[in-house]
């Protein structure tokens, strides 16, 4: 008799953020999107702390944090693992964070990597690429003519490995692009880390067309995207390619200038390394081909809707159930 998946549980990471998160929270947002879309597809999907999950309670247990996966492993609860931690590369293969995630991968039924570099980095047969998605119901474009002086937007939580002044997300490069073209730029994100970044880089505050926005609630993100024209994301290290803000911006109608891995195609984006002049080429190409970029953003984001990603995730579940 063919087994049928009915009950799914995502492991609550227990990081003090609600699911769904009210403002900042990537893993919590991903869990919520899977849960909502799995329920929409007819499954009974929920989230719980590991202590409340017992063997046999669920057909599928999907875990998003390594130490919690290892807790499931100790209690003989099979799980799907999904890795979200860029620190595995930052701290290297001799680090505790790498070894803990490797053990979580080894103990999993299958492990989902939201970037191809993670698949190659761990080089483990249980690792497969599975990209992030976007909620195309809550993030959508509005009619917008080609702007003469486009407003630039960056939305990120900066810092790396405890150093809040480190420019992992490329704020200085986005600001440099704005200064080169005398354009308005908004940099938004959580105050806890980003205020520390700007306190360590006070020179950036001298640019009069720089706007800082802190702790934007998720319910206000769409308005923030719609108030701007082009999204800037010259990041140097991400666990997700594309990451969440890139596809949210695209779904909201913003062409993107970013750096992301070459194994992933993203129509509607201009790929640029951390080079202000290459980013400037992208800016001019986007303006010259405005309608085409926006149309491609819409096509790409619809392909990557969380509803479509969740249907693909169910196929993976069925393979290992």
Long-range contacts (C-beta under 8 A, 24 or more apart in sequence): 3-59, 3-321, 5-43, 5-59, 5-60, 5-314, 5-317, 5-318, 5-321, 6-43, 6-44, 6-59, 7-43, 7-44, 7-45, 7-57, 7-58, 7-59, 7-60, 8-35, 8-38, 8-43, 8-44, 8-45, 8-46, 8-58, 8-59, 8-60, 8-61, 8-62, 8-317, 9-45, 9-46, 9-47, 9-48, 9-53, 9-57, 9-58, 9-60, 9-61, 9-62, 10-34, 10-35, 10-45, 10-46, 10-47, 10-62, 10-63, 10-64, 11-47, 11-48, 11-49, 11-50, 11-53, 11-61, 11-62, 11-63, 11-64, 11-65, 11-68, 11-69, 11-72, 11-79, 12-47, 12-48, 12-49, 12-50, 13-64, 13-65, 13-68, 14-49, 14-68, 19-47, 20-218, 21-218, 22-217, 22-218, 23-190, 23-215, 23-216, 23-217, 23-218, 24-157, 24-189, 24-190, 24-215, 26-84, 26-240, 26-244, 27-64, 27-65, 27-84, 29-218, 29-244, 30-64, 30-82, 30-84, 30-132, 30-244, 31-64, 33-133, 33-135, 33-306, 33-310, 34-62, 34-306, 34-310, 34-313, 36-306, 37-306, 37-307, 37-309, 37-310, 38-310, 38-314, 40-307, 41-310, 41-311, 41-314, 43-314, 53-77, 59-321, 60-317, 60-321, 63-104, 63-108, 66-97, 66-100, 66-101, 66-103, 66-104, 67-100, 67-104, 69-104, 69-107, 69-108, 70-100, 70-103, 70-104, 70-107, 72-107, 73-103, 73-104, 73-107, 78-109, 79-107, 79-108, 79-109, 80-108, 80-109, 80-110, 80-111, 80-112, 80-316, 80-317, 80-320, 81-105, 81-107, 81-108, 81-110, 81-111, 81-112, 82-111, 82-112, 82-114, 82-130, 83-111, 83-112, 83-113, 83-114, 83-118, 83-239, 84-114, 84-239, 84-240, 85-239, 86-237, 86-238, 86-239, 87-161, 88-118, 88-121, 88-122, 89-117, 89-121, 89-237, 90-160, 90-161, 90-237, 91-161, 109-320, 110-316, 110-319, 110-320, 112-313, 112-316, 114-239, 114-240, 114-241, 115-238, 115-239, 115-240, 115-241, 115-261, 116-241, 116-261, 116-263, 116-264, 117-241, 117-261, 118-239, 128-316, 130-309, 130-312, 130-313, 130-316, 131-240, 131-241, 131-242, 131-264, 131-304, 131-309, 132-240, 132-242, 132-243, 132-244, 132-247, 132-304, 132-309, 133-247, 133-304, 133-305, 133-306, 133-308, 133-309, 133-310, 134-244, 134-247, 134-248, 134-250, 134-251, 134-301, 134-304, 134-305, 134-306, 135-248, 135-251, 135-305, 135-306, 136-251, 136-301, 136-302, 136-305, 136-306, 136-307, 138-222, 139-221, 139-222, 139-225, 139-248, 139-251, 139-252, 139-301, 140-222, 140-251, 140-252, 140-253, 141-251, 141-252, 141-253, 141-294, 141-297, 141-298, 142-226, 142-253, 144-229, 144-253, 144-294, 146-287, 146-290, 146-291, 147-229, 147-287, 149-183, 149-184, 150-183, 150-228, 150-229, 150-230, 150-283, 150-286, 150-287, 151-183, 151-184, 151-185, 151-186, 151-227, 151-228, 151-229, 151-230, 152-177, 152-178, 152-183, 152-184, 152-185, 152-186, 152-228, 152-229, 152-230, 152-231, 152-232, 153-185, 153-186, 153-188, 153-224, 153-225, 153-227, 153-228, 153-229, 153-230, 153-231, 153-232, 153-249, 153-254, 154-185, 154-186, 154-187, 154-188, 154-231, 154-232, 154-233, 155-187, 155-188, 155-189, 155-216, 155-221, 155-224, 155-231, 155-245, 155-249, 156-187, 156-189, 156-233, 156-235, 156-245, 157-189, 157-190, 157-193, 157-194, 158-189, 158-193, 158-194, 158-197, 159-193, 159-196, 159-197, 160-237, 164-193, 164-196, 164-197, 164-200, 165-196, 165-197, 165-199, 165-200, 165-201, 167-197, 167-201, 168-235, 168-236, 168-237, 169-233, 169-234, 169-235, 169-236, 170-232, 170-233, 170-234, 170-235, 170-236, 170-259, 170-274, 171-197, 171-201, 171-204, 172-201, 172-204, 173-232, 173-234, 173-274, 173-275, 173-276, 173-279, 174-232, 174-234, 175-204, 175-207, 175-210, 176-276, 177-232, 177-257, 177-276, 177-279, 177-280, 177-283, 178-207, 178-209, 178-210, 179-207, 180-276, 180-280, 181-280, 181-283, 182-209, 183-209, 184-209, 184-211, 185-209, 185-210, 185-211, 185-232, 186-210, 186-211, 186-212, 186-213, 186-224, 186-227, 186-228, 187-211, 187-212, 187-213, 188-212, 188-213, 188-214, 188-216, 188-224, 189-213, 189-214, 190-214, 190-215, 191-215, 221-248, 222-252, 225-249, 225-252, 225-253, 225-254, 226-252, 226-253, 228-254, 229-254, 230-254, 230-255, 230-256, 230-257, 230-283, 230-286, 231-255, 231-256, 231-257, 231-258, 232-256, 232-257, 232-258, 232-279, 233-257, 233-258, 233-259, 234-258, 234-259, 234-272, 234-273, 234-274, 234-279, 235-259, 235-260, 236-274, 242-266, 242-304, 247-300, 247-301, 247-304, 250-297, 250-298, 250-300, 250-301, 251-297, 251-298, 251-301, 251-302, 253-294, 253-297, 253-298, 254-297, 255-286, 255-290, 255-293, 255-294, 255-297, 256-297, 257-282, 257-283, 257-286, 266-300, 267-296, 267-297, 267-299, 267-300, 268-293, 268-294, 268-295, 268-296, 268-297, 268-298, 268-299, 268-300, 268-301, 269-297, 269-300
